[in-house]
Amino acid sequence: MRLLGLVIRAQREIVPSSERARRSGVGTVRKRRLLASGLVVAAIVLGAAALGPLVVPYGPVAADPELKLIAPSLSHPLGTDTFGRDILSRVVHGARLDLGIALSVVALALVLGSAIGTLSGFYGGWVDALVMRVTDVLFAFPSFILALAIAAILGNSIPNVIIAIAVAYIPYFVRLTRAEVLAAREMEYADAARTVGNPGWRIMYVHLLPNCLTPALVQATLCLGWAILDVSGLAFLGLGIRPPTPEWGVLVSEGAQNIISGQWWTSLFPGAVIVVAALGFNLIGDGLRDFTAREER
Amino acid sequence: MNAPGAVLDIRDLTLSFATSKGPVTILEGVSLSVGGNEIVGLVGESGSGKTVTALATMGFLPPAARIESGQIDFEGADLLSLDEQSMRAIRGRRIAMVFQSARGALNPLMRIGDQLARVYQIQRAMPQRQAYREAVDMLRRVGIADAERRVRAYPHQISGGMAQRVLLAMMIACSPALLIADEPTTGLDVTIQAQMFDLLKDIQAQTRASVLLITHDLGVVAETCRRIVVMYAGQVMETGDCLSIFAQPRHPYTQHLLSSVMRVDRPVVAPPVGGPPSEALVYAARGCRFAHRCPIAIDVCRREALPRISAGPGHDVMCHRVGEGYGAAAES
């Protein structure tokens, strides 16, 4: 029996380390599938945004009163709306707008948030205290409510929507980067950089920030999904982007009035696209988070 | 004591850290000097204040640290009174420091050539291309074969020993007057350690920089340094010529430290004393911090501030008992 135990233990020892990591860890097959499906969805949405408008048969605002509110068919796969506009064409054009806005929001929030977070973590003291209290205040509101308020103040235009949502997301990036910088500035490479005479801004933004970006980048993918929801949510409520612009939230809101009269397709398809796109980016974010958490251990 | 021509002269440095239980005195009355063109070894066990002394010199003290008294004179200026702006002008150009973990001291996301070249760009305002050429030359000088190819490597792609060479290259790039080496071979295997110390000696001889070598390895000190400073729990115990201290250690702590080195030609002489310094003693107001482990301690050791007793030319012992004449003749 004892011998058997030894053999089993020996066999356990010779299992290759990659195999052991795969068996034991967070990076299970299921998680990887979720990450992969997120990537596929994102690729489809991005592809539709990039190439779709060249492929779809109708213009986004090309109305044909003869063909209003027809059900999904071969010539109009997702049907048409009250003005006889092709819903598929509008959804595909909307992908470009929604993704463009979402990407701008996240880029703006990531750049500003990580820059402020680095500053706050590096200098500490009253700078840090001030930044942290401001983020506390921003965190006190749900990000959508905050974006709603800012958008209402700024007025309806695409840049204003981007600013409004980005401001609501900045605190997340500030916190994440600050926490990383707090740890990284104690690392010897930070001291070494100071030793050879690097000025403070250089240590912060050349040495520390690039080493502290991983959590913020993961957050950025998650935020892409949220941003799509928030942009279309604002538009649905009539803030930011207005009809007849082919934006997903606008499409849902325009179609909503037809649901009771039986034309379910006008709202359902744009709504489904919002859900799928947001879900896709969320899956990527979740997958990356597990992946990087394991890498950093 | 104020050594003439000293590059670095630390005088009576007392430093405390703020903790939740009140201030804790980390260094008490530390004095040491490093002369021009010499290697001074700073030895002591972990927690004896070696690294804090180095950090104070670099101006890298954590925010919790408070200087109670003392001066750190470097090239005629008191470093403790300089602001960050002036310190930056001194760091890298006049004082540099090699850190314990070389790999940790290199930015993991930057090619080693870029990191090294940047030192020239910052300190000498060299154009990038020229800085890069200098970097390759410097890598060759610290014994990195194939330097042209290695400059493009990232820190994780090179070995620990090579990382230490790269770090050394970064630190001597601007030929500083003083190089502080804080246990520069931690985590390297023994043959590489020997190579590193040989390299350090070579570089020192070439650049004529002064070196403050922090280590707990007495063998290294014996081979590398001309003078040594022995620290215990934040106090300097004994300082002097390497030869005279190794031949005739006067302080009971130094005696125990030396006898703890295993040698093939003799049995272990002194029985081990006590454990590490206790937490309570850092709150103690005055007196010798080694007293609670010292086999010959008497009451006065625990009460009175340390005296500085001369035990020969350039050889000072901070011990009450030595002052009374203990050990003067008893040494073999």
HADDOCK unambig.tbl for C-alpha pairs under 7 A between the chains (distance, minus, plus):
assign (segid A and resid 187 and name CA) (segid B and resid 104 and name CA) 6.76 0.50 0.50
assign (segid A and resid 188 and name CA) (segid B and resid 104 and name CA) 5.41 0.50 0.50
assign (segid A and resid 188 and name CA) (segid B and resid 105 and name CA) 4.43 0.50 0.50
assign (segid A and resid 189 and name CA) (segid B and resid 104 and name CA) 5.79 0.50 0.50
assign (segid A and resid 189 and name CA) (segid B and resid 105 and name CA) 3.68 0.50 0.50
assign (segid A and resid 189 and name CA) (segid B and resid 106 and name CA) 5.01 0.50 0.50
assign (segid A and resid 189 and name CA) (segid B and resid 107 and name CA) 5.44 0.50 0.50
assign (segid A and resid 192 and name CA) (segid B and resid 105 and name CA) 5.67 0.50 0.50
assign (segid A and resid 195 and name CA) (segid B and resid 91 and name CA) 5.34 0.50 0.50
assign (segid A and resid 195 and name CA) (segid B and resid 92 and name CA) 5.50 0.50 0.50
assign (segid A and resid 195 and name CA) (segid B and resid 96 and name CA) 6.01 0.50 0.50
assign (segid A and resid 195 and name CA) (segid B and resid 97 and name CA) 6.64 0.50 0.50
assign (segid A and resid 196 and name CA) (segid B and resid 91 and name CA) 5.88 0.50 0.50
assign (segid A and resid 196 and name CA) (segid B and resid 92 and name CA) 3.92 0.50 0.50
assign (segid A and resid 196 and name CA) (segid B and resid 96 and name CA) 6.83 0.50 0.50
assign (segid A and resid 196 and name CA) (segid B and resid 119 and name CA) 6.25 0.50 0.50
assign (segid A and resid 196 and name CA) (segid B and resid 171 and name CA) 6.76 0.50 0.50
assign (segid A and resid 197 and name CA) (segid B and resid 88 and name CA) 5.30 0.50 0.50
assign (segid A and resid 197 and name CA) (segid B and resid 89 and name CA) 6.84 0.50 0.50
assign (segid A and resid 197 and name CA) (segid B and resid 91 and name CA) 5.48 0.50 0.50
assign (segid A and resid 197 and name CA) (segid B and resid 92 and name CA) 5.39 0.50 0.50
assign (segid A and resid 198 and name CA) (segid B and resid 122 and name CA) 7.00 0.50 0.50
assign (segid A and resid 207 and name CA) (segid B and resid 107 and name CA) 6.59 0.50 0.50
assign (segid A and resid 211 and name CA) (segid B and resid 109 and name CA) 6.88 0.50 0.50
